[in-house]
């Protein structure tokens, strides 16, 4: 949070990195392609001579991994006429997902998500995509290649992505991240199903901790996906010159995917609320069973204690005290009373 405070008082468009440095050296993976051929190379942040504009019939894709080099981000802004507010949003890793239109290009922020089934932690990564005619720049926080499948499709030859322009590439990058949301949800579903089975067998305090942790992670997921749905809606409804008419059908499909993911998250949140109620019910049921058993034991021993109390009094003229077998008669009466009570409890289905 201290890094965010560093932006206070600065002019709009000031490029200040607000996240944690996650790579030692910023890497730039560059690809250029058209329908016939492609080329690619990987450079570090010091090889800045690679930044240049290409003919519109080709698509240039710069995939930057690491956002702490604000000078490099500013250099991209100068080289490709990127609006200063876009540069500011790229470096601000706390930005919520959004879609912005500018005269020189379109900009969208998304969050890549992953889930650890061991720690039940959901991690997120700030990803920014900017594009205009023949140019796409994607920014990632870490060295991990979130777009490896897209890269393979480009290398594959006569695929749809090689036949379309930069707007389709931008769609493909965002679609790859949204598709991974389904993987995250499937992993969470496996954990939830296992937790449900554990609670049906023997609910423990560990189950309660897991429920609380999963509810927190689902809330984190929703905070990432809900604004993205709004951003994709704006993307799919944009009439920008940088989006070809034939690609709107894919953008609408992408919006439907975000709606499905949001609905799935809401369903899992309802399921977790149900598991929490189930846990409380199971604990209460077990407590009631214990109280029921203790109550039955008390009810059995109350009349026995009454008899023992009467014959334990120090009166001299209690008639039964003179009987030779009075002790055994009293024990027999106690056994009969206890037996009758047990029979009555079973008949009432209290045992």
N, C-alpha and C positions, 0 to 999 in steps of 0.2 A: 504493500500500500504506500510505502514511502516514495517509491518511484512514481506513483501516480500524482503524489503531491508536488513532484518536480514540475508538472505541467501548469500548476496554478499561476495565473498571471501572464502566461505566454500568449503570443498572438495566435489566432486560429491558423492552422496549417503548419504549426511548428512540429517537426518530426522528433519525437521523444520516445525511446523504447521503454515500455512500462512493465515488461515481463522479466522472467529469469532467463539468463543466458543458458541455452541447452546444447550448443555446439561450440567447438573450439574455433573452427574456421567456417565461414559462410561458403557454401558450395552453390554453383550455378550450373544446372543441367540445361543445355540448350539443344533444341530440336528445330529443324526447318524442314518443311515438307510441302509437297503438292500431290496431285493424283498420280504422278509418275515416279517420283524419287523423294528420298529423305536423307537427311544427314543429322548427326548429333555429336555433341562433345560435352565434356564436363570440365569446368574451370573453377578456380577459387575466386574469392572476392577481389583479389588484386589484379586479376586479368580483366580489366574493365574495357579494353579495346574491342571486346566482342559486341558491345552495345551499339547496334545500328539498325536503321529501318530497312526493310526489304520490300521488294515489289508486292503489290496487293494480291497478285495471283498465288503467292506463297504464304504459308502460315509460319510465323516465328513464335516459338513457345519457350519462354525463360522460366524455369522452375527453380526458385531460390529457396534454399534450405538454411534457415537461420535468419533472425530478424534484428539482431542486436547492432548490425552495421548500418547505422542511420545514414552515413555518407553514401553508401551504396544505394539505399532506397532513394535518396535525393538525386543521385546520378540517374537512376531510372526515370525519375520525374522529369529531369531536364532533357534526357535523350528522347523520351517518347511523349512529352507534353502531357504528363499526368497531373491532374489538379492537386494543389497542395493539401486540400482536405482529405483526399484519398491517401496521400502519403502519410498524413497524420494517423489515419485510421489503420493503415497497415502496421505501423509500429506500435500502436496501442493494442496490446493483446487482451485487454479487458473489454473491448468493444463487443456488444451483442451482435448476433447475425443481422445483417441488413443488406439492402440493395439500393444503390445510388446511380442516378443517371447524370452524366456530364456531357458537355458538348464534344469533348475529345474521346470519350469512352464510357464504358459501363463497369461498375464495380460491385462486387458482392463479397460479404464476409460469411463464412460458415465455421462450424466447429466440428473437427474430427473427434470421434469418441472411441474409447476402448474400455473393456471391462475385465477385471481380474477376478476370477471365480474363487481364488484362495482368500484374498483380502476383502473381497466384496467392494472394491473401490472402482469407481468409474472416473477415468482420466479424460481430459479434453485438451485439444490442441487448436490454437488459433490459426485459421487458414484464410488467406485473402486471394481473390482472383480478380484481375483487371484485364479488360480486352477492348479492342476496337478493330477496325478493318485490318486483317492480316497479322494481328499481334495479340498475344496472350502472355500475361505474367502471373504466375502463381507463387505465393509466399507461404512457406511452412516454418514452424518453430524448430523442428527436430530434423535429424538426418534421415529418418525413416521415409521410405518412398510410399506415400499414400496413393500415388497414381501409377503404380507399376502396371496394372492391367490396361490402362489407357495407353501407356507407352508401348506395350506389346501389340496393341491393336494398330498403332501407327506403323510399327515395324512390319506388321503382317502383310502389307501390300494393299490390294484393292478392297479396302474396307470402307464403310460409310464415312468414317472419320477422315479418311484421306480424300474423299470426294467433296466434303463440305468445308466451310470456312472456319474462321476463328470462333464465331459464336457457337458452333456445334462443339468445338473443342472445350470451350468454357462450360457448356452444358455437360459434357462427358466428365469433366473433372468434378463438378458438383454432384453429379449422379453417382460417381464412384464413392464419394463420402456418404451420401444418403443410403446407398446400398449397404454400406458397412453398418449402418444403424440397425439393420435387420439382424446382422450377425450378433451385435451387442445385445439386442432384445432376446434372441434365441439363447444366448449364454445365461442371461438373467432368468429366463423362463426355466431352464434346467435347475438353477439354484432354488427357485421358488417351488418347483415341483418336489425336489428333494426335501425342502423344509416342510412342506405340507405332509409328506409321508412321515417324517420324524415326529411331527407334532401329534399325529394320529396315534403313534405308538407310545411315546413318552415325552410330553412337553417339558422342556427344561428352561432355565434362565438363559442358556446359550441361544435357544431359539428366539427368545425375546430380544436379545441383542442383535441377532441376524435380521429380525423383522424391522427393527429400528434403523439398522444400517441400510437395508434395501430401500426403505421408504425415503431416506435421505438421498440415495443415489438416483432413484426415480424422479425425485424433485429436481435434482441437478440435470437429468436428461431432459426433462420438460422445459427447463429454463433455456436449454440450448436449441431444442427443436421447435418450440412454439414460435419464437421470433423468426426462425428460418422459414417457417411456413408462410409468414407474411412477406418475407423477402422474396421467396420463390413466386408468390402470387404477383408481386410487382414486376418481377422478371418476365413472367409469362404474359403479362398484359402490356408490357412496354411496346411502344411503336417506334423504337429507335431505329435509325438507319443501319446500325451495326448488327441487327438481327434479321436474318433472311426469313421470308414468309414460310418456307417449307420446314423450318425448324420449330415453329410455334407448337406443333403437335407434340414434340418431345418435351418442351417446357411445361405444357399442361400435364403430361404424364408424370413429370418430375414433381409437380405440385401435388398430384394425387398420392404419390409415394410419401410425401411429407405429412399429408393428412392421415394416411394409414399408420405411419409411425406414431403420430400424436395420439391417435385413437388407441393404439396398442399400449402406449405408456399409461394412458388414463385407465385402461382395463387392468393393467398390472397394479396400478395404485389402488384400485378398488379391491383387487384380490388380496393385496397386502393388508388393507384395512380389515378384510374378512378374516385373514389369518390372525391378525391381532385380536379380533373379537373371539376367534376360536381358542386362542391361547388363554384369554381371560376366562372363557367358559369352561375350558378343561381344568384349569386351576381351581375354579369355584366348584366344579363338580367333584373333584377329588377331595376338596375341603369338606363339602357336604357329606360325602361318603364317610369320612373320618368322624365328623360330628354325629352322623347317624349311628355309627357303631358305638361311640361313647355314650350316646343317649340311651341306646338299648341296654347297654351294660348297667347304666345307672338305674334304669327302670326295673331291671331284674333284681338288683341288690337293694332297692328301697324297701320292698316288703320283707326281705330277709333281715335287713337291718332293724326293721320294726319289731320283728319277733325276737331277735337277739336282744333288743333294747328292753322289751318287756320282761324277759326272763333274766335279764342282768340286773334288775332292780333289787334292792336289798329289803324287800318286804318279807316278813316271816310267814304270812298266811297266803301264799300263792298255791292253789290246790294241786296243780300238776307237779309241784316240786317233790311231793311225797311218792310219786309213781316210781316204781323200780326201773322202768324203761323210758322215763320221761325224756332223757337226753336223746335217745335214738328216735323217739317219736318226733321230737322237734326237728332233728336233722332230716328225717323223712318228709316232714311237712315242707321244709325248705326246698328239698329236691323236687317235690311235686309242684310247688308254686313256680320254681324256675322252669321246670319242664312245660307246665301249662303256658307260661308266658312265651317261651320259645316257639311252642306250637302255634300260638296265636299270632306271633310276629310273622312266621312263615306263611300262615294262611292269608294274612294281610299283605303279603309280598313286601314286607319291610326288611327281610333278610335275603 
